[in-house]
Amino acid sequence: MAPDMRNEYWLLRHGRSLANEAEIIVSKPENGVESRWTLAPAGEDQATAAGRQLGQALAEPHRKGRPVLVYASPFSRTQRTAELAAQAAGLQSQSVPVQSADELRERFFGDELELQSYGKAYGKIWERDAVSTDTHPGGNGESVNEVSARIRQLFQRLEEAHSGAVILLVSHGDTLSVLQATMLGADTRQHRRFAFETAELRPLLQHPSHDPSQPHLPHGRGRGHGHAGEAHAEALATPREA
């Protein structure tokens, strides 16, 4: 655990989804919870593999006997990922149920882009993010600052409610990259440095292994590990921004 955190956090992006297969943006909560946007078969396999990786981590001596909690975005693709990963990790659903956390929902990319083919949209959004964390994609979408704010609220809630636990957070690409940038005290304009592949499992305090200077697919199929990072206490305060 980080010296300034009471719990140990692991981050998991959902497996490849049917929305990924269709290359469609599904970011509005009322659409995201629909079962038609759950995991694709390949995504179910990815989620199971990530769960086995988590199970190996939980079996390490320094984690044995510690409480384990699983929180997931309410979207169908993240709920299914959390269920499969928890099962593969050997967690019993009766004792370690998947709990919904609205703060982990997908970044809303705006009504103009909702249910549209993402094409080059993500790249343009991230270019604007790199200039200012106050830009709103798709007309009325969420800015980086707004996502960062709800992430800090989530961590404040979890840190107050639990101590000494291992907590798995299952979420979405942009939400997780903003989450990790926020909690590591990095410049959130550069949140794409912390991009997650589908079903990538990563400790909160670990940086991604892929080269952030290289082009990164918005919905990749690979997996990553990473290098050790350092948390900052100011992550629960105002985020760095443009």
Phi, psi and chi 1 to 4 in degrees:
 res  aa     phi    psi   chi1   chi2   chi3   chi4
   1 MET       -  149.5  -72.3 -179.4  -69.5      -
   2 ALA   -69.8  148.4      -      -      -      -
   3 PRO   -56.4  -28.8  -24.5   34.3      -      -
   4 ASP   -99.9    8.8   54.4  -27.8      -      -
   5 MET  -124.7  144.0  -71.0 -171.2 -174.1      -
   6 ARG   -86.0  -13.9  -71.9  152.2   46.5  102.9
   7 ASN  -130.0  164.0  -55.8  -72.1      -      -
   8 GLU  -103.9  129.9  177.6 -176.0   -1.4      -
   9 TYR  -115.0  137.3  -65.4   90.8      -      -
  10 TRP  -119.9  141.4  -72.8   70.7      -      -
  11 LEU  -114.7  137.2  -47.6  177.0      -      -
  12 LEU  -138.8  124.0  174.2   61.4      -      -
  13 ARG   -84.5  148.7 -175.5 -176.5  170.6 -164.8
  14 HIS   -59.6  155.2   63.2   78.9      -      -
  15 GLY   -70.8  172.0      -      -      -      -
  16 ARG   -56.7  127.7 -173.3  165.2  176.6   81.0
  17 SER  -107.4  171.6   69.5      -      -      -
  18 LEU   -67.3  -27.8  -65.6  173.8      -      -
  19 ALA   -68.5  -39.2      -      -      -      -
  20 ASN   -61.1  -43.2  -65.1  150.3      -      -
  21 GLU   -61.0  -39.1  -63.8  -83.6  -44.8      -
  22 ALA   -85.5   -6.6      -      -      -      -
  23 GLU    55.2   48.3  -62.2 -171.7  -10.5      -
  24 ILE  -119.8  141.1  -73.2  177.1      -      -
  25 ILE   -81.0  119.6  -66.4  175.8      -      -
  26 VAL  -126.1   94.9 -179.5      -      -      -
  27 SER  -126.4   -9.8   63.8      -      -      -
  28 LYS   -83.2  132.4 -150.4  167.9 -169.5  175.3
  29 PRO   -53.0  -42.5  -30.1   37.3      -      -
  30 GLU   -66.1  -24.7   50.9  -97.5   48.7      -
  31 ASN   -86.1  -40.3  -64.8  -35.5      -      -
  32 GLY   -63.0  -28.1      -      -      -      -
  33 VAL   -79.8  -11.6  -61.7      -      -      -
  34 GLU   -68.5  140.4  -66.5 -178.5   -1.1      -
  35 SER   -66.6  -20.4   59.7      -      -      -
  36 ARG   -69.0  -10.8   63.3  178.7  173.8  140.9
  37 TRP  -113.0   25.3  -58.0  120.8      -      -
  38 THR   -75.9 -162.6 -170.3      -      -      -
  39 LEU   -73.3  145.1  -65.4 -174.6      -      -
  40 ALA   -76.8  162.6      -      -      -      -
  41 PRO   -53.2  -40.3  -30.1   37.0      -      -
  42 ALA   -63.7  -34.6      -      -      -      -
  43 GLY   -68.4  -34.4      -      -      -      -
  44 GLU   -64.5  -41.5  -63.9 -150.9  -16.6      -
  45 ASP   -63.2  -41.1  -68.1  -19.0      -      -
  46 GLN   -62.0  -43.8  -71.6  179.6  -37.8      -
  47 ALA   -63.7  -40.4      -      -      -      -
  48 THR   -63.9  -42.2  -62.2      -      -      -
  49 ALA   -64.0  -40.0      -      -      -      -
  50 ALA   -64.0  -37.4      -      -      -      -
  51 GLY   -64.4  -38.0      -      -      -      -
  52 ARG   -64.2  -39.3  -66.6 -165.4 -169.5  103.8
  53 GLN   -62.9  -41.7 -176.0 -176.9   -8.1      -
  54 LEU   -63.7  -41.6  176.2   64.3      -      -
  55 GLY   -58.8  -38.4      -      -      -      -
  56 GLN   -64.2  -40.4  -68.4  174.3   -5.9      -
  57 ALA   -66.3  -39.7      -      -      -      -
  58 LEU   -68.4  -23.6  -66.4  175.7      -      -
  59 ALA   -80.4   -8.6      -      -      -      -
  60 GLU   -66.0  143.1  -67.3 -178.9    5.6      -
  61 PRO   -51.3  -40.3  -27.3   35.8      -      -
  62 HIS   -73.3   -7.6   66.6  -75.6      -      -
  63 ARG  -107.1  -10.5  -66.0 -168.9 -178.2   95.5
  64 LYS   -64.0  135.3  -74.2 -172.6  175.9 -179.9
  65 GLY    86.0   -7.3      -      -      -      -
  66 ARG   -85.0  145.9  -70.1  170.8   57.8 -173.8
  67 PRO   -63.8  144.4   21.2  -31.1      -      -
  68 VAL  -120.9  134.6  179.2      -      -      -
  69 LEU  -129.9  146.9  -61.1  156.7      -      -
  70 VAL  -126.9  121.6  178.7      -      -      -
  71 TYR  -120.1  139.1  -71.6   87.7      -      -
  72 ALA  -140.3  151.6      -      -      -      -
  73 SER   -55.7  148.0  154.2      -      -      -
  74 PRO   -72.9   -5.6   23.9  -32.7      -      -
  75 PHE   -64.0  148.8  -78.1   40.1      -      -
  76 SER   -62.3  -35.2   59.2      -      -      -
  77 ARG   -70.3  -31.5   56.5 -171.0 -176.2  -97.4
  78 THR   -82.1  -36.8   38.9      -      -      -
  79 GLN   -61.3  -44.2  -71.3  -74.1  -49.6      -
  80 ARG   -67.0  -40.2 -177.7   59.6  175.2  157.8
  81 THR   -59.9  -45.6  -62.5      -      -      -
  82 ALA   -62.9  -42.0      -      -      -      -
  83 GLU   -61.8  -48.0  -68.4  167.4    0.8      -
  84 LEU   -67.8  -40.9  -70.4  171.4      -      -
  85 ALA   -65.7  -43.1      -      -      -      -
  86 ALA   -63.2  -42.4      -      -      -      -
  87 GLN   -62.6  -45.0 -178.2  179.6   18.9      -
  88 ALA   -67.6  -26.4      -      -      -      -
  89 ALA   -79.7   -6.0      -      -      -      -
  90 GLY    87.1   17.2      -      -      -      -
  91 LEU   -88.3  130.2  -57.2  175.4      -      -
  92 GLN   -80.3  130.2  -59.6  -62.0  -40.5      -
  93 SER   -62.9  -26.9   59.1      -      -      -
  94 GLN   -70.3  -38.6  -64.9   87.3  -12.8      -
  95 SER   -94.4  -25.9   55.3      -      -      -
  96 VAL  -129.2   74.4 -172.8      -      -      -
  97 PRO   -72.3  154.9   29.3  -35.8      -      -
  98 VAL   -78.2  119.7  174.2      -      -      -
  99 GLN  -101.8  135.1  -56.4 -179.8   61.3      -
 100 SER   -79.9  136.7  -70.1      -      -      -
 101 ALA  -130.2  108.9      -      -      -      -
 102 ASP   -61.8  -26.5 -170.9   58.4      -      -
 103 GLU   -64.2  -19.0  -60.9   96.6  -30.5      -
 104 LEU   -91.5    4.6  -68.7  171.7      -      -
 105 ARG   -60.6  163.8   67.9 -173.4 -177.7  -84.3
 106 GLU   -60.4  147.2  173.7   67.7  -72.8      -
 107 ARG   -62.6  128.4  177.6 -175.0 -177.0 -177.0
 108 PHE   -77.8  122.1  176.3   44.8      -      -
 109 PHE   -94.4    9.2  -69.9  107.4      -      -
 110 GLY    97.2  150.9      -      -      -      -
 111 ASP   -62.6  -31.1  -74.8  -35.2      -      -
 112 GLU   -66.0  -26.4  -65.8  174.7    5.1      -
 113 LEU  -105.4  -13.0  -63.2  175.5      -      -
 114 GLU   -61.3  130.8 -174.9   68.8    7.5      -
 115 LEU    62.5   20.9  -60.3 -178.4      -      -
 116 GLN  -103.2  157.8  -57.5  -60.5  -50.0      -
 117 SER   -63.2  132.8  174.5      -      -      -
 118 TYR   -77.2  -24.7   51.7   68.0      -      -
 119 GLY    40.8 -118.6      -      -      -      -
 120 LYS   -98.2    7.8  -62.8 -179.3  179.2  179.0
 121 ALA   -60.5  -45.3      -      -      -      -
 122 TYR   -61.0  -43.7  -74.9  127.2      -      -
 123 GLY   -58.9  -41.1      -      -      -      -
 124 LYS   -67.7  -38.4  -67.5  177.7 -179.8  177.9
 125 ILE   -62.2  -46.2  -69.5  167.7      -      -
 126 TRP   -68.3  -31.6  -63.0  -32.6      -      -
 127 GLU   -62.8  -41.2  -73.5  177.0    3.4      -
 128 ARG   -70.5  -37.4  -64.1 -172.1 -176.0  107.2
 129 ASP   -58.4  -37.6  -72.3  -11.8      -      -
 130 ALA   -69.1  -16.9      -      -      -      -
 131 VAL   -94.2  -42.6  174.6      -      -      -
 132 SER  -150.0  137.7  171.5      -      -      -
 133 THR   -88.8    9.6   52.6      -      -      -
 134 ASP  -107.2    4.3  -82.3  -38.2      -      -
 135 THR   -77.0  146.4   58.4      -      -      -
 136 HIS  -114.5  107.0  -63.8  -91.6      -      -
 137 PRO   -68.4  153.9   26.5  -34.5      -      -
 138 GLY    60.9   25.8      -      -      -      -
 139 GLY    89.8  -55.4      -      -      -      -
 140 ASN  -132.7   26.1   61.6  -21.3      -      -
 141 GLY   -76.2  177.4      -      -      -      -
 142 GLU   -82.3  136.6  -81.2 -172.3  -67.4      -
 143 SER   -80.7  165.7   69.1      -      -      -
 144 VAL   -59.5  -41.0  169.1      -      -      -
 145 ASN   -60.8  -37.9  -80.8  -12.8      -      -
 146 GLU   -69.4  -39.9  -71.4  170.6  -28.2      -
 147 VAL   -64.9  -43.9  175.9      -      -      -
 148 SER   -59.7  -38.7 -178.2      -      -      -
 149 ALA   -64.4  -43.3      -      -      -      -
 150 ARG   -72.2  -28.0   59.8  173.4  156.7   97.3
 151 ILE   -66.8  -43.3  -71.4  -56.8      -      -
 152 ARG   -63.8  -36.0  -65.9 -164.9  -48.0  -83.3
 153 GLN   -63.3  -40.7  -69.1  173.0   -5.8      -
 154 LEU   -62.0  -47.0  171.6   66.5      -      -
 155 PHE   -66.7  -36.1  -87.0   83.3      -      -
 156 GLN   -61.3  -41.6  -72.1  174.2  -20.5      -
 157 ARG   -66.1  -46.0  176.6  163.4   67.8   88.2
 158 LEU   -68.5  -38.4  -64.5  179.4      -      -
 159 GLU   -67.7  -31.5  -73.5  -68.6  -73.3      -
 160 GLU   -75.8  -31.9  -69.7  173.3   -1.5      -
 161 ALA   -87.8  -25.4      -      -      -      -
 162 HIS  -133.4  157.2  -51.2  -68.8      -      -
 163 SER  -148.3  132.0  180.0      -      -      -
 164 GLY    76.0   11.4      -      -      -      -
 165 ALA   -91.5  158.0      -      -      -      -
 166 VAL  -101.1  119.5  179.3      -      -      -
 167 ILE  -119.8  122.1  -58.3  179.5      -      -
 168 LEU   -95.4  127.8  174.6   66.2      -      -
 169 LEU  -113.6  118.1  -56.0  177.5      -      -
 170 VAL  -108.1  120.4 -173.9      -      -      -
 171 SER  -148.5 -151.2 -171.9      -      -      -
 172 HIS  -120.8  166.7  -52.0  -98.8      -      -
 173 GLY   -52.2  -61.7      -      -      -      -
 174 ASP   -67.6  -39.3  -94.9   38.5      -      -
 175 THR   -59.7  -42.9  -55.9      -      -      -
 176 LEU   -71.9  -38.2  -73.7  173.4      -      -
 177 SER   -67.3  -38.7   63.3      -      -      -
 178 VAL   -67.9  -40.2  173.4      -      -      -
 179 LEU   -56.9  -51.6 -178.6  158.8      -      -
 180 GLN   -68.5  -40.1 -162.9  171.2   26.2      -
 181 ALA   -60.1  -42.6      -      -      -      -
 182 THR   -62.6  -50.5  -63.4      -      -      -
 183 MET   -76.1  -18.2  -59.7  -47.6  -63.4      -
 184 LEU   -94.4    2.2  -65.8 -176.3      -      -
 185 GLY    72.2   23.3      -      -      -      -
 186 ALA   -85.1  169.5      -      -      -      -
 187 ASP   -71.2  113.3 -175.5  -15.1      -      -
 188 THR   -70.4  -12.5   53.5      -      -      -
 189 ARG   -62.6  -26.9  -70.5  174.4  -61.0 -176.6
 190 GLN  -103.2   32.9  -56.8  -59.2  -39.6      -
 191 HIS   -60.5  -23.0   69.7   89.9      -      -
 192 ARG   -68.5  -12.4  -74.1  -60.7  -65.5  169.6
 193 ARG   -62.2  -21.2  -69.4  175.1   51.3 -143.4
 194 PHE  -107.9   26.9  -58.9   93.5      -      -
 195 ALA   -59.0  144.3      -      -      -      -
 196 PHE  -111.1  137.6  -81.2   71.6      -      -
 197 GLU   -77.2  165.4  -56.5  -74.6   -1.4      -
 198 THR   -62.3  134.3   49.5      -      -      -
 199 ALA    60.8   24.8      -      -      -      -
 200 GLU   -79.2  129.9 -179.4  178.2  -10.6      -
 201 LEU  -104.9  130.3  178.0   70.1      -      -
 202 ARG  -148.9  132.2 -172.5 -170.2  -55.5  165.6
 203 PRO   -61.8  146.2  -21.2   33.3      -      -
 204 LEU   -53.7  -39.6  171.6   63.5      -      -
 205 LEU   -88.3   15.8  -55.9 -174.7      -      -
 206 GLN  -116.9  129.4 -168.6  166.0  -66.4      -
 207 HIS   -79.7  155.5  -75.1  -94.0      -      -
 208 PRO   -67.7  154.9   25.8  -34.8      -      -
 209 SER   -88.9  -21.5   60.9      -      -      -
 210 HIS   -72.6  154.1   58.1  -99.1      -      -
 211 ASP   -77.9  112.6 -175.9  -11.3      -      -
 212 PRO   -65.9  -14.2   24.9  -33.4      -      -
 213 SER   -81.9  -10.1   67.6      -      -      -
 214 GLN   -95.4  152.8  -62.0  -59.7  -46.9      -
 215 PRO   -56.9  142.8  -22.8   32.9      -      -
 216 HIS  -129.1  126.2 -173.1   79.0      -      -
 217 LEU   -64.4  138.9  -65.4  175.8      -      -
 218 PRO   -65.0  -28.2   21.0  -32.0      -      -
 219 HIS  -135.9   68.4  -69.1  -71.4      -      -
 220 GLY   -68.8  166.2      -      -      -      -
 221 ARG  -107.4   -8.4  -62.8 -179.9  176.6   87.0
 222 GLY   -82.3 -174.0      -      -      -      -
 223 ARG  -130.7  154.0  -62.2  -76.0  -61.4  -79.6
 224 GLY  -135.7  169.8      -      -      -      -
 225 HIS  -124.0  -97.8  -60.3  -72.9      -      -
 226 GLY   141.6 -172.7      -      -      -      -
 227 HIS  -127.4  155.2  -55.9  -72.2      -      -
 228 ALA   -63.1  139.1      -      -      -      -
 229 GLY  -124.4 -174.7      -      -      -      -
 230 GLU  -134.6  131.9 -177.1  179.2   43.6      -
 231 ALA   -82.8  158.7      -      -      -      -
 232 HIS  -127.7  135.8  -62.5  -91.1      -      -
 233 ALA   -62.0  -30.4      -      -      -      -
 234 GLU   -71.1   -2.0   65.8  -92.9   21.4      -
 235 ALA   -60.4  -27.6      -      -      -      -
 236 LEU   -85.9    1.0  -64.6  178.5      -      -
 237 ALA  -101.2 -158.1      -      -      -      -
 238 THR   -67.4  131.7  -56.7      -      -      -
 239 PRO   -73.0  157.7   30.1  -35.8      -      -
 240 ARG   -72.9  141.9  -59.1  177.7 -173.8  178.5
 241 GLU  -151.5  175.6   58.4 -174.5   20.6      -
 242 ALA   -71.9      -      -      -      -      -
